[in-house]
Amino acid sequence: MQYAAARGEVWKYYDLGHGFCTNDFWAHCNHRMACARCPFYRPKNATMDQLIEGKANLVRMLEFVKLTEDEQLLVTEGIALHQELIEKLAM
Ligand code: SF4
C-alpha cells in the first residue's frame, strides 16, 4: 500500500471553515483572503448547497436588478467563481 504523499497526491488539509487549504505552507500564505480563486483551495462538500444557492441569487440579481456596469461585472465574476467551485466539488 502506498500513501497519498508517496503517490504525489494531496495529503495535508488545513481547515478554513468553508473549505480546506492543501498548501503545505498555509501558515505563511499572504493571499488568505483570496482562497476561493486559489488552486490549493478545496471547498467542503457541505458547501455545495450554499454555492448553488449563492449562484442562483447572483443570476437572479443579474436578471432582475438594475445594476451599473461595474456592478454587473462584479456579479458576473461572482457567478463564474461559484460555478468554478461547484465544478471543483463535482470532480
Ligand atoms: S490562498 Fe490558497 S494557499 Fe493561501 S491559504 Fe488560501 S487556499 Fe491556502
Backbone and ligand atoms as CSV (ligand in chain L), in Angstrom:
chain,resi,resn,atom,element,x,y,z
A,1,MET,N,N,0.830,-1.178,0.000
A,1,MET,CA,C,0.000,0.000,0.000
A,1,MET,C,C,0.879,1.246,0.000
A,2,GLN,N,N,0.549,2.180,-0.907
A,2,GLN,CA,C,1.325,3.410,-0.993
A,2,GLN,C,C,0.477,4.573,-0.476
A,3,TYR,N,N,1.067,5.423,0.333
A,3,TYR,CA,C,0.333,6.550,0.890
A,3,TYR,C,C,0.211,7.679,-0.129
A,4,ALA,N,N,-0.776,8.580,0.096
A,4,ALA,CA,C,-1.048,9.680,-0.829
A,4,ALA,C,C,0.211,10.509,-1.096
A,5,ALA,N,N,0.971,10.829,-0.059
A,5,ALA,CA,C,2.174,11.648,-0.225
A,5,ALA,C,C,3.171,10.964,-1.159
A,6,ALA,N,N,3.310,9.645,-1.029
A,6,ALA,CA,C,4.228,8.895,-1.880
A,6,ALA,C,C,3.749,8.871,-3.328
A,7,ARG,N,N,2.431,8.960,-3.510
A,7,ARG,CA,C,1.863,8.981,-4.879
A,7,ARG,C,C,1.841,10.399,-5.446
A,8,GLY,N,N,2.330,11.373,-4.684
A,8,GLY,CA,C,2.353,12.756,-5.129
A,8,GLY,C,C,0.995,13.429,-5.035
A,9,GLU,N,N,0.095,12.859,-4.239
A,9,GLU,CA,C,-1.250,13.415,-4.094
A,9,GLU,C,C,-1.345,14.274,-2.829
A,10,VAL,N,N,-2.388,15.085,-2.796
A,10,VAL,CA,C,-2.614,15.942,-1.629
A,10,VAL,C,C,-2.851,15.071,-0.399
A,11,TRP,N,N,-2.204,15.411,0.698
A,11,TRP,CA,C,-2.396,14.618,1.922
A,11,TRP,C,C,-2.594,15.493,3.146
A,12,LYS,N,N,-2.279,16.796,2.997
A,12,LYS,CA,C,-2.369,17.685,4.149
A,12,LYS,C,C,-3.487,18.694,3.892
A,13,TYR,N,N,-4.432,18.791,4.818
A,13,TYR,CA,C,-5.579,19.690,4.655
A,13,TYR,C,C,-5.681,20.603,5.865
A,14,TYR,N,N,-5.639,21.909,5.628
A,14,TYR,CA,C,-5.851,22.888,6.704
A,14,TYR,C,C,-7.302,23.344,6.625
A,15,ASP,N,N,-8.022,23.198,7.722
A,15,ASP,CA,C,-9.445,23.543,7.745
A,15,ASP,C,C,-9.624,25.057,7.811
A,16,LEU,N,N,-10.290,25.613,6.811
A,16,LEU,CA,C,-10.548,27.054,6.758
A,16,LEU,C,C,-11.989,27.368,7.145
A,17,GLY,N,N,-12.738,26.362,7.540
A,17,GLY,CA,C,-14.155,26.545,7.876
A,17,GLY,C,C,-15.035,26.186,6.690
A,18,HIS,N,N,-14.982,26.968,5.625
A,18,HIS,CA,C,-15.794,26.741,4.423
A,18,HIS,C,C,-15.131,25.768,3.460
A,19,GLY,N,N,-13.846,25.504,3.677
A,19,GLY,CA,C,-13.103,24.622,2.781
A,19,GLY,C,C,-11.742,24.304,3.388
A,20,PHE,N,N,-10.888,23.704,2.564
A,20,PHE,CA,C,-9.556,23.313,3.038
A,20,PHE,C,C,-8.469,23.948,2.176
A,21,CYS,N,N,-7.359,24.283,2.817
A,21,CYS,CA,C,-6.161,24.694,2.093
A,21,CYS,C,C,-5.249,23.472,2.040
A,22,THR,N,N,-4.753,23.143,0.851
A,22,THR,CA,C,-3.882,21.973,0.703
A,22,THR,C,C,-2.422,22.378,0.503
A,23,ASN,N,N,-2.139,23.648,0.755
A,23,ASN,CA,C,-0.777,24.156,0.615
A,23,ASN,C,C,-0.003,23.852,1.903
A,24,ASP,N,N,1.133,23.153,1.782
A,24,ASP,CA,C,1.957,22.836,2.951
A,24,ASP,C,C,2.387,24.100,3.687
A,25,PHE,N,N,2.455,25.212,2.957
A,25,PHE,CA,C,2.946,26.460,3.548
A,25,PHE,C,C,1.799,27.414,3.875
A,26,TRP,N,N,0.640,26.845,4.198
A,26,TRP,CA,C,-0.544,27.624,4.511
A,26,TRP,C,C,-0.249,28.735,5.527
A,27,ALA,N,N,0.495,28.411,6.568
A,27,ALA,CA,C,0.735,29.378,7.649
A,27,ALA,C,C,1.463,30.622,7.154
A,28,HIS,N,N,2.166,30.508,6.036
A,28,HIS,CA,C,2.932,31.646,5.521
A,28,HIS,C,C,2.289,32.272,4.285
A,29,CYS,N,N,1.098,31.840,3.926
A,29,CYS,CA,C,0.442,32.351,2.718
A,29,CYS,C,C,0.010,33.812,2.925
A,30,ASN,N,N,0.314,34.633,1.954
A,30,ASN,CA,C,-0.061,36.059,2.023
A,30,ASN,C,C,-1.385,36.340,1.313
A,31,HIS,N,N,-2.022,35.307,0.788
A,31,HIS,CA,C,-3.225,35.513,-0.040
A,31,HIS,C,C,-4.460,34.884,0.586
A,32,ARG,N,N,-4.474,34.738,1.881
A,32,ARG,CA,C,-5.562,34.006,2.536
A,32,ARG,C,C,-6.941,34.597,2.325
A,33,MET,N,N,-7.054,35.819,1.883
A,33,MET,CA,C,-8.376,36.403,1.638
A,33,MET,C,C,-8.881,36.043,0.239
A,34,ALA,N,N,-8.056,35.369,-0.568
A,34,ALA,CA,C,-8.443,35.046,-1.944
A,34,ALA,C,C,-8.473,33.539,-2.167
A,35,CYS,N,N,-8.771,32.774,-1.132
A,35,CYS,CA,C,-8.714,31.312,-1.219
A,35,CYS,C,C,-9.605,30.745,-2.329
A,36,ALA,N,N,-10.789,31.287,-2.491
A,36,ALA,CA,C,-11.740,30.705,-3.453
A,36,ALA,C,C,-11.159,30.627,-4.861
A,37,ARG,N,N,-10.230,31.499,-5.193
A,37,ARG,CA,C,-9.632,31.501,-6.536
A,37,ARG,C,C,-8.311,30.726,-6.600
A,38,CYS,N,N,-7.883,30.163,-5.495
A,38,CYS,CA,C,-6.552,29.542,-5.402
A,38,CYS,C,C,-6.606,28.060,-5.802
A,39,PRO,N,N,-5.621,27.585,-6.562
A,39,PRO,CA,C,-5.605,26.158,-6.932
A,39,PRO,C,C,-5.417,25.216,-5.743
A,40,PHE,N,N,-4.922,25.734,-4.615
A,40,PHE,CA,C,-4.759,24.893,-3.418
A,40,PHE,C,C,-6.062,24.751,-2.629
A,41,TYR,N,N,-7.095,25.522,-2.993
A,41,TYR,CA,C,-8.339,25.536,-2.225
A,41,TYR,C,C,-9.256,24.383,-2.622
A,42,ARG,N,N,-9.798,23.704,-1.625
A,42,ARG,CA,C,-10.780,22.626,-1.846
A,42,ARG,C,C,-12.024,22.944,-1.024
A,43,PRO,N,N,-13.127,23.345,-1.670
A,43,PRO,CA,C,-14.343,23.614,-0.883
A,43,PRO,C,C,-14.842,22.331,-0.237
A,44,LYS,N,N,-15.498,22.476,0.923
A,44,LYS,CA,C,-16.065,21.299,1.596
A,44,LYS,C,C,-17.314,20.844,0.854
A,45,ASN,N,N,-17.553,19.548,0.833
A,45,ASN,CA,C,-18.770,19.021,0.193
A,45,ASN,C,C,-20.015,19.671,0.786
A,46,ALA,N,N,-19.966,19.978,2.075
A,46,ALA,CA,C,-21.124,20.562,2.747
A,46,ALA,C,C,-21.478,21.944,2.208
A,47,THR,N,N,-20.566,22.571,1.460
A,47,THR,CA,C,-20.839,23.915,0.946
A,47,THR,C,C,-21.540,23.887,-0.412
A,48,MET,N,N,-21.739,22.696,-0.978
A,48,MET,CA,C,-22.333,22.598,-2.321
A,48,MET,C,C,-23.685,23.318,-2.398
A,49,ASP,N,N,-24.582,23.069,-1.460
A,49,ASP,CA,C,-25.904,23.720,-1.488
A,49,ASP,C,C,-25.765,25.239,-1.402
A,50,GLN,N,N,-24.839,25.697,-0.576
A,50,GLN,CA,C,-24.633,27.146,-0.429
A,50,GLN,C,C,-24.103,27.746,-1.727
A,51,LEU,N,N,-23.230,27.012,-2.416
A,51,LEU,CA,C,-22.691,27.510,-3.682
A,51,LEU,C,C,-23.781,27.592,-4.747
A,52,ILE,N,N,-24.615,26.567,-4.821
A,52,ILE,CA,C,-25.710,26.557,-5.798
A,52,ILE,C,C,-26.691,27.696,-5.490
A,53,GLU,N,N,-27.012,27.851,-4.220
A,53,GLU,CA,C,-27.928,28.915,-3.796
A,53,GLU,C,C,-27.321,30.295,-4.079
A,54,GLY,N,N,-26.041,30.451,-3.756
A,54,GLY,CA,C,-25.365,31.731,-3.993
A,54,GLY,C,C,-25.338,32.079,-5.467
A,55,LYS,N,N,-25.045,31.090,-6.306
A,55,LYS,CA,C,-25.019,31.333,-7.751
A,55,LYS,C,C,-26.411,31.719,-8.253
A,56,ALA,N,N,-27.429,31.012,-7.780
A,56,ALA,CA,C,-28.808,31.312,-8.201
A,56,ALA,C,C,-29.198,32.733,-7.803
A,57,ASN,N,N,-28.797,33.161,-6.611
A,57,ASN,CA,C,-29.096,34.525,-6.163
A,57,ASN,C,C,-28.415,35.564,-7.044
A,58,LEU,N,N,-27.174,35.292,-7.429
A,58,LEU,CA,C,-26.448,36.237,-8.283
A,58,LEU,C,C,-27.062,36.287,-9.680
A,59,VAL,N,N,-27.458,35.129,-10.211
A,59,VAL,CA,C,-28.095,35.095,-11.540
A,59,VAL,C,C,-29.397,35.890,-11.497
A,60,ARG,N,N,-30.176,35.698,-10.412
A,60,ARG,CA,C,-31.438,36.435,-10.278
A,60,ARG,C,C,-31.177,37.940,-10.203
A,61,MET,N,N,-30.127,38.310,-9.477
A,61,MET,CA,C,-29.779,39.729,-9.362
A,61,MET,C,C,-29.441,40.303,-10.740
A,62,LEU,N,N,-28.670,39.546,-11.515
A,62,LEU,CA,C,-28.273,39.996,-12.852
A,62,LEU,C,C,-29.488,40.151,-13.769
A,63,GLU,N,N,-30.466,39.262,-13.592
A,63,GLU,CA,C,-31.645,39.280,-14.465
A,63,GLU,C,C,-32.671,40.344,-14.071
A,64,PHE,N,N,-32.805,40.614,-12.775
A,64,PHE,CA,C,-33.930,41.448,-12.325
A,64,PHE,C,C,-33.565,42.782,-11.681
A,65,VAL,N,N,-32.305,42.986,-11.307
A,65,VAL,CA,C,-31.940,44.229,-10.625
A,65,VAL,C,C,-31.204,45.140,-11.607
A,66,LYS,N,N,-31.590,46.424,-11.568
A,66,LYS,CA,C,-30.899,47.394,-12.434
A,66,LYS,C,C,-29.528,47.686,-11.819
A,67,LEU,N,N,-28.482,47.231,-12.476
A,67,LEU,CA,C,-27.123,47.358,-11.949
A,67,LEU,C,C,-26.291,48.279,-12.834
A,68,THR,N,N,-25.292,48.914,-12.215
A,68,THR,CA,C,-24.346,49.695,-13.016
A,68,THR,C,C,-23.454,48.699,-13.771
A,69,GLU,N,N,-22.661,49.233,-14.688
A,69,GLU,CA,C,-21.758,48.361,-15.452
A,69,GLU,C,C,-20.756,47.656,-14.527
A,70,ASP,N,N,-20.218,48.411,-13.553
A,70,ASP,CA,C,-19.255,47.829,-12.605
A,70,ASP,C,C,-19.922,46.741,-11.756
A,71,GLU,N,N,-21.144,46.996,-11.328
A,71,GLU,CA,C,-21.871,46.004,-10.529
A,71,GLU,C,C,-22.153,44.750,-11.353
A,72,GLN,N,N,-22.529,44.947,-12.607
A,72,GLN,CA,C,-22.774,43.784,-13.488
A,72,GLN,C,C,-21.516,42.937,-13.630
A,73,LEU,N,N,-20.369,43.626,-13.751
A,73,LEU,CA,C,-19.101,42.906,-13.883
A,73,LEU,C,C,-18.805,42.088,-12.625
A,74,LEU,N,N,-18.998,42.708,-11.464
A,74,LEU,CA,C,-18.741,42.002,-10.205
A,74,LEU,C,C,-19.679,40.808,-10.028
A,75,VAL,N,N,-20.945,40.990,-10.356
A,75,VAL,CA,C,-21.913,39.895,-10.217
A,75,VAL,C,C,-21.569,38.770,-11.202
A,76,THR,N,N,-21.184,39.139,-12.412
A,76,THR,CA,C,-20.807,38.132,-13.411
A,76,THR,C,C,-19.576,37.344,-12.953
A,77,GLU,N,N,-18.602,38.045,-12.381
A,77,GLU,CA,C,-17.413,37.360,-11.840
A,77,GLU,C,C,-17.802,36.435,-10.688
A,78,GLY,N,N,-18.735,36.888,-9.865
A,78,GLY,CA,C,-19.203,36.061,-8.751
A,78,GLY,C,C,-19.872,34.783,-9.240
A,79,ILE,N,N,-20.658,34.903,-10.292
A,79,ILE,CA,C,-21.329,33.724,-10.871
A,79,ILE,C,C,-20.271,32.740,-11.383
A,80,ALA,N,N,-19.270,33.267,-12.085
A,80,ALA,CA,C,-18.213,32.402,-12.636
A,80,ALA,C,C,-17.446,31.705,-11.505
A,81,LEU,N,N,-17.156,32.440,-10.439
A,81,LEU,CA,C,-16.423,31.852,-9.313
A,81,LEU,C,C,-17.245,30.758,-8.632
A,82,HIS,N,N,-18.530,31.012,-8.416
A,82,HIS,CA,C,-19.398,29.982,-7.831
A,82,HIS,C,C,-19.392,28.734,-8.711
A,83,GLN,N,N,-19.488,28.943,-10.033
A,83,GLN,CA,C,-19.511,27.804,-10.963
A,83,GLN,C,C,-18.203,27.013,-10.892
A,84,GLU,N,N,-17.073,27.731,-10.839
A,84,GLU,CA,C,-15.768,27.053,-10.720
A,84,GLU,C,C,-15.726,26.162,-9.484
A,85,LEU,N,N,-16.211,26.696,-8.367
A,85,LEU,CA,C,-16.172,25.933,-7.115
A,85,LEU,C,C,-17.137,24.743,-7.166
A,86,ILE,N,N,-18.287,24.930,-7.791
A,86,ILE,CA,C,-19.248,23.824,-7.945
A,86,ILE,C,C,-18.606,22.715,-8.774
A,87,GLU,N,N,-17.914,23.099,-9.852
A,87,GLU,CA,C,-17.254,22.097,-10.704
A,87,GLU,C,C,-16.094,21.426,-9.973
A,88,LYS,N,N,-15.376,22.196,-9.143
A,88,LYS,CA,C,-14.271,21.618,-8.362
A,88,LYS,C,C,-14.806,20.551,-7.409
A,89,LEU,N,N,-15.963,20.804,-6.829
A,89,LEU,CA,C,-16.568,19.824,-5.918
A,89,LEU,C,C,-17.074,18.603,-6.669
A,90,ALA,N,N,-17.525,18.798,-7.902
A,90,ALA,CA,C,-18.090,17.691,-8.679
A,90,ALA,C,C,-16.999,16.739,-9.184
A,91,MET,N,N,-15.724,17.176,-9.186
A,91,MET,CA,C,-14.630,16.326,-9.703
A,91,MET,C,C,-14.329,15.174,-8.776
L,1,SF4,S1,S,-4.896,31.409,-0.830
L,1,SF4,FE1,FE,-4.530,29.261,-1.362
L,1,SF4,S2,S,-2.584,28.744,-0.383
L,1,SF4,FE2,FE,-3.341,30.609,0.585
L,1,SF4,S3,S,-4.482,29.932,2.389
L,1,SF4,FE3,FE,-5.949,30.142,0.688
L,1,SF4,S4,S,-6.086,28.105,-0.246
L,1,SF4,FE4,FE,-4.225,28.177,1.015
